[in-house]
Amino acid sequence: MKRVFFPLLLLVFSIARAAEPPAPLPAPQHVEFKYYGFYCVVDYAHMMCLTNFSGQYMEPHTGQVIGFHDRYNLDGISAVAGWQWRKETALGLGFTYFNDPQKSFSQIPVFVEFRSHYLRSRLTPFTSLQIGYTIPLGTKNLAEEYTRVISGGIAFAVNIGLRFAVKQKFGLNIYGGYQMTHLNSVERGFNGVAGTRMSELYDNFKFGLGVNF
């Protein structure tokens, strides 16, 4: 009897185990970007001029009055490094290098950045506010009527965008914003001879892409 009972019991146990539903697969872990500690952001931005700057100056040798009409679009690369002590609050230092196609406005704004992220989900909106001072590099375009930044001034930017967390310590940014640059002295001249130096204010809409780590 035992010779029949134990094999039969083993068969029933095997059939019961086979009939059990398979164990569910573990749920994928939610990707949450870190919200504490050191952070770094590297961006590329294109800045479209919102206002035209128009005026005129007198060529010093001939006395000819020369008019100008500027609309400078800029391209820039920026880098920021700082410390984030919670998701809503981060403080960093950064710089941007930007220029225009005519090579007239090469400059480096150096700034303090206040950055906030509003969710701890994989996709979160963010804002950043940048305040600093722009340093000109002294370049000028090669046309007869040239432009060169002599002295920089206050630089201000505000950005609103989205960050997508690829990993806990790596995300992608896309944003739009506003860039204001006040230049204390811009030199305009003709054939290498300075005509006037004056302060100028430029407003730009900016669109950017970058990484956050």
Stockholm file with secondary structure:
# STOCKHOLM 1.0

chainA/1-213         MKRVFFPLLLLVFSIARAAEPPAPLPAPQHVEFKYYGFYCVVDYAHMMCLTNFSGQYMEPHTGQVIGFHDRYNLDGISAVAGWQWRKETALGLGFTYFNDPQKSFSQIPVFVEFRSHYLRSRLTPFTSLQIGYTIPLGTKNLAEEYTRVISGGIAFAVNIGLRFAVKQKFGLNIYGGYQMTHLNSVERGFNGVAGTRMSELYDNFKFGLGVNF
#=GR chainA/1-213 SS CHHHHHHHHHHHHHHHHHHSCCCCCCCCCCCCCCCSEEEEEEEEEEEEECSCEEEEEECTTTCCEEEEEECCCEEEEEEEEEEEEETTEEEEEEEEEEECTTSCCCEEEEEEEEEEECCSSSEEEEEEEEEEEEEECCCBCSSSEEEEEEECCEEEEEEEEEEEEEETTEEEEEEEEEEEEEEEEEEEEETTEEEEEEEEEEEEEEEEEEEEC
#=GC SS_cons         CHHHHHHHHHHHHHHHHHHSCCCCCCCCCCCCCCCSEEEEEEEEEEEEECSCEEEEEECTTTCCEEEEEECCCEEEEEEEEEEEEETTEEEEEEEEEEECTTSCCCEEEEEEEEEEECCSSSEEEEEEEEEEEEEECCCBCSSSEEEEEEECCEEEEEEEEEEEEEETTEEEEEEEEEEEEEEEEEEEEETTEEEEEEEEEEEEEEEEEEEEC
//
